[in-house]
Amino acid sequence: MERDELLLLGRIDGKLDGISKHLQAQDERLDKIDGRLRAVEQKAAVIGAASGGAMSLGVALIVEGMKHWLGRGGPGSGP
């Protein structure tokens, strides 16, 4: 009976080693994916900030243009 138990323990140990190696490979893969995703997120943040700044500048220019236009009399005021 002792021999069977030792064989069983050996099989269990081998399976645990296989699972451990598989988990290590998954961890390495996830680290690579995380690095790529972080780079994409950083680029998206920069692009988002730049486009937000450009939009706010554009809206501010439109508002100021409208103020200036309305200050001169608005539509139908002529040249």
N, CA and C atoms as a LAMMPS dump frame, in Angstrom:
ITEM: TIMESTEP
0
ITEM: NUMBER OF ATOMS
237
ITEM: BOX BOUNDS ff ff ff
-5.0000000000000000e+02 5.0000000000000000e+02
-5.0000000000000000e+02 5.0000000000000000e+02
-5.0000000000000000e+02 5.0000000000000000e+02
ITEM: ATOMS id mol type element x y z
1 1 1 N 0.818 -1.194 0
2 1 2 C 0 0 0
3 1 3 C 0.865 1.262 0
4 2 1 N 1.98 1.207 0.678
5 2 2 C 2.858 2.366 0.771
6 2 3 C 3.395 2.759 -0.603
7 3 1 N 3.669 1.787 -1.442
8 3 2 C 4.182 2.05 -2.786
9 3 3 C 3.136 2.809 -3.606
10 4 1 N 1.896 2.39 -3.535
11 4 2 C 0.816 3.057 -4.271
12 4 3 C 0.646 4.502 -3.805
13 5 1 N 0.756 4.7 -2.506
14 5 2 C 0.621 6.056 -1.967
15 5 3 C 1.768 6.946 -2.442
16 6 1 N 2.977 6.382 -2.483
17 6 2 C 4.117 7.164 -2.969
18 6 3 C 3.973 7.508 -4.448
19 7 1 N 3.489 6.559 -5.239
20 7 2 C 3.254 6.843 -6.656
21 7 3 C 2.195 7.929 -6.825
22 8 1 N 1.16 7.842 -6.025
23 8 2 C 0.098 8.841 -6.084
24 8 3 C 0.623 10.212 -5.691
25 9 1 N 1.424 10.266 -4.643
26 9 2 C 2.02 11.537 -4.229
27 9 3 C 2.943 12.088 -5.301
28 10 1 N 3.66 11.233 -5.991
29 10 2 C 4.536 11.657 -7.075
30 10 3 C 3.738 12.252 -8.222
31 11 1 N 2.624 11.62 -8.56
32 11 2 C 1.767 12.15 -9.629
33 11 3 C 1.189 13.512 -9.245
34 12 1 N 0.76 13.626 -7.998
35 12 2 C 0.206 14.899 -7.515
36 12 3 C 1.279 15.988 -7.568
37 13 1 N 2.482 15.637 -7.135
38 13 2 C 3.594 16.596 -7.147
39 13 3 C 3.905 17.042 -8.579
40 14 1 N 3.905 16.107 -9.503
41 14 2 C 4.152 16.441 -10.901
42 14 3 C 3.078 17.358 -11.463
43 15 1 N 1.84 17.071 -11.123
44 15 2 C 0.749 17.919 -11.606
45 15 3 C 0.849 19.319 -11.017
46 16 1 N 1.217 19.421 -9.758
47 16 2 C 1.379 20.734 -9.133
48 16 3 C 2.516 21.517 -9.778
49 17 1 N 3.591 20.831 -10.137
50 17 2 C 4.69 21.498 -10.838
51 17 3 C 4.22 22.035 -12.189
52 18 1 N 3.431 21.228 -12.888
53 18 2 C 2.899 21.667 -14.182
54 18 3 C 1.987 22.877 -14.035
55 19 1 N 1.148 22.856 -13.031
56 19 2 C 0.25 23.985 -12.782
57 19 3 C 1.058 25.228 -12.431
58 20 1 N 2.088 25.072 -11.628
59 20 2 C 2.926 26.2 -11.236
60 20 3 C 3.622 26.818 -12.449
61 21 1 N 4.155 25.985 -13.343
62 21 2 C 4.804 26.493 -14.549
63 21 3 C 3.799 27.219 -15.439
64 22 1 N 2.609 26.662 -15.541
65 22 2 C 1.571 27.289 -16.36
66 22 3 C 1.183 28.651 -15.787
67 23 1 N 1.058 28.746 -14.482
68 23 2 C 0.712 30.019 -13.846
69 23 3 C 1.818 31.055 -14.038
70 24 1 N 3.065 30.626 -13.977
71 24 2 C 4.172 31.55 -14.214
72 24 3 C 4.134 32.095 -15.635
73 25 1 N 3.83 31.218 -16.596
74 25 2 C 3.725 31.668 -17.988
75 25 3 C 2.572 32.656 -18.14
76 26 1 N 1.462 32.402 -17.477
77 26 2 C 0.319 33.313 -17.537
78 26 3 C 0.667 34.666 -16.921
79 27 1 N 1.402 34.64 -15.811
80 27 2 C 1.819 35.892 -15.17
81 27 3 C 2.692 36.724 -16.1
82 28 1 N 3.634 36.073 -16.778
83 28 2 C 4.509 36.785 -17.708
84 28 3 C 3.692 37.375 -18.856
85 29 1 N 2.746 36.616 -19.344
86 29 2 C 1.897 37.081 -20.447
87 29 3 C 1.057 38.278 -20.004
88 30 1 N 0.496 38.203 -18.82
89 30 2 C -0.308 39.31 -18.303
90 30 3 C 0.541 40.564 -18.087
91 31 1 N 1.773 40.389 -17.638
92 31 2 C 2.668 41.536 -17.457
93 31 3 C 2.946 42.229 -18.791
94 32 1 N 3.134 41.444 -19.859
95 32 2 C 3.369 42.032 -21.178
96 32 3 C 2.13 42.786 -21.659
97 33 1 N 0.975 42.179 -21.483
98 33 2 C -0.279 42.826 -21.894
99 33 3 C -0.49 44.102 -21.09
100 34 1 N -0.209 44.045 -19.804
101 34 2 C -0.375 45.22 -18.943
102 34 3 C 0.536 46.356 -19.396
103 35 1 N 1.752 46.039 -19.772
104 35 2 C 2.677 47.063 -20.25
105 35 3 C 2.187 47.723 -21.524
106 36 1 N 1.684 46.911 -22.457
107 36 2 C 1.167 47.478 -23.708
108 36 3 C -0.076 48.32 -23.447
109 37 1 N -0.943 47.839 -22.59
110 37 2 C -2.166 48.576 -22.28
111 37 3 C -1.85 49.895 -21.59
112 38 1 N -0.864 49.896 -20.715
113 38 2 C -0.472 51.126 -20.029
114 38 3 C 0.019 52.165 -21.042
115 39 1 N 0.784 51.732 -22.02
116 39 2 C 1.279 52.656 -23.042
117 39 3 C 0.12 53.233 -23.855
118 40 1 N -0.847 52.394 -24.201
119 40 2 C -2.012 52.867 -24.961
120 40 3 C -2.824 53.859 -24.134
121 41 1 N -3.01 53.552 -22.857
122 41 2 C -3.773 54.457 -21.988
123 41 3 C -3.071 55.803 -21.831
124 42 1 N -1.76 55.803 -21.742
125 42 2 C -1.025 57.059 -21.618
126 42 3 C -1.168 57.899 -22.883
127 43 1 N -1.077 57.256 -24.04
128 43 2 C -1.25 57.991 -25.293
129 43 3 C -2.664 58.552 -25.394
130 44 1 N -3.651 57.756 -24.984
131 44 2 C -5.041 58.209 -25.04
132 44 3 C -5.26 59.397 -24.108
133 45 1 N -4.615 59.398 -22.961
134 45 2 C -4.753 60.513 -22.024
135 45 3 C -4.156 61.79 -22.612
136 46 1 N -3.017 61.666 -23.254
137 46 2 C -2.378 62.838 -23.869
138 46 3 C -3.243 63.375 -25.01
139 47 1 N -3.732 62.486 -25.845
140 47 2 C -4.579 62.903 -26.964
141 47 3 C -5.873 63.523 -26.441
142 48 1 N -6.454 62.933 -25.404
143 48 2 C -7.675 63.482 -24.817
144 48 3 C -7.464 64.865 -24.233
145 49 1 N -6.341 65.055 -23.567
146 49 2 C -6.055 66.374 -22.995
147 49 3 C -5.838 67.405 -24.095
148 50 1 N -5.117 67.026 -25.133
149 50 2 C -4.863 67.959 -26.235
150 50 3 C -6.163 68.316 -26.959
151 51 1 N -6.998 67.321 -27.227
152 51 2 C -8.245 67.622 -27.933
153 51 3 C -9.19 68.418 -27.042
154 52 1 N -9.19 68.169 -25.75
155 52 2 C -10.007 68.962 -24.828
156 52 3 C -9.555 70.406 -24.789
157 53 1 N -8.264 70.622 -24.792
158 53 2 C -7.727 71.982 -24.817
159 53 3 C -8.078 72.693 -26.107
160 54 1 N -7.965 71.98 -27.221
161 54 2 C -8.303 72.582 -28.511
162 54 3 C -9.79 72.925 -28.577
163 55 1 N -10.626 72.053 -28.066
164 55 2 C -12.071 72.319 -28.069
165 55 3 C -12.41 73.53 -27.2
166 56 1 N -11.805 73.617 -26.034
167 56 2 C -12.111 74.751 -25.156
168 56 3 C -11.629 76.057 -25.786
169 57 1 N -10.502 76.031 -26.456
170 57 2 C -10.012 77.218 -27.158
171 57 3 C -10.97 77.609 -28.28
172 58 1 N -11.426 76.626 -29.034
173 58 2 C -12.362 76.9 -30.114
174 58 3 C -13.668 77.489 -29.613
175 59 1 N -14.206 76.935 -28.545
176 59 2 C -15.449 77.454 -27.981
177 59 3 C -15.239 78.871 -27.458
178 60 1 N -14.121 79.11 -26.803
179 60 2 C -13.837 80.458 -26.29
180 60 3 C -13.749 81.467 -27.437
181 61 1 N -13.112 81.088 -28.539
182 61 2 C -13.023 81.981 -29.695
183 61 3 C -14.4 82.252 -30.296
184 62 1 N -15.229 81.236 -30.37
185 62 2 C -16.586 81.421 -30.899
186 62 3 C -17.384 82.354 -30.006
187 63 1 N -17.301 82.163 -28.706
188 63 2 C -18.039 83.011 -27.764
189 63 3 C -17.572 84.456 -27.885
190 64 1 N -16.265 84.659 -27.921
191 64 2 C -15.746 86.021 -28.049
192 64 3 C -16.139 86.642 -29.382
193 65 1 N -16.132 85.867 -30.443
194 65 2 C -16.562 86.364 -31.748
195 65 3 C -18.026 86.76 -31.731
196 66 1 N -18.852 85.949 -31.085
197 66 2 C -20.271 86.274 -30.979
198 66 3 C -20.477 87.546 -30.152
199 67 1 N -19.723 87.69 -29.074
200 67 2 C -19.835 88.9 -28.248
201 67 3 C -19.475 90.142 -29.077
202 68 1 N -18.397 90.003 -29.826
203 68 2 C -17.945 91.128 -30.645
204 68 3 C -18.982 91.452 -31.721
205 69 1 N -19.507 90.437 -32.364
206 69 2 C -20.492 90.613 -33.429
207 69 3 C -21.779 91.239 -32.884
208 70 1 N -22.234 90.722 -31.732
209 70 2 C -23.461 91.276 -31.123
210 70 3 C -23.217 92.7 -30.596
211 71 1 N -22.007 92.976 -30.18
212 71 2 C -21.671 94.32 -29.699
213 71 3 C -21.72 95.358 -30.808
214 72 1 N -21.497 94.912 -32.026
215 72 2 C -21.564 95.833 -33.167
216 72 3 C -22.973 95.96 -33.73
217 73 1 N -23.93 95.295 -33.165
218 73 2 C -25.312 95.437 -33.626
219 73 3 C -25.924 94.15 -34.1
220 74 1 N -25.178 93.09 -34.24
221 74 2 C -25.744 91.801 -34.625
222 74 3 C -26.162 91.748 -36.079
223 75 1 N -27.111 90.883 -36.41
224 75 2 C -27.538 90.71 -37.802
225 75 3 C -28.29 91.941 -38.298
226 76 1 N -28.064 92.26 -39.522
227 76 2 C -28.77 93.375 -40.146
228 76 3 C -28.21 94.737 -39.799
229 77 1 N -27.067 94.788 -39.119
230 77 2 C -26.506 96.094 -38.754
231 77 3 C -25.761 96.717 -39.918
232 78 1 N -25.443 95.894 -40.9
233 78 2 C -24.768 96.409 -42.081
234 78 3 C -23.304 96.67 -41.851
235 79 1 N -22.562 96.925 -42.918
236 79 2 C -21.104 97.146 -42.798
237 79 3 C -20.749 98.507 -42.278
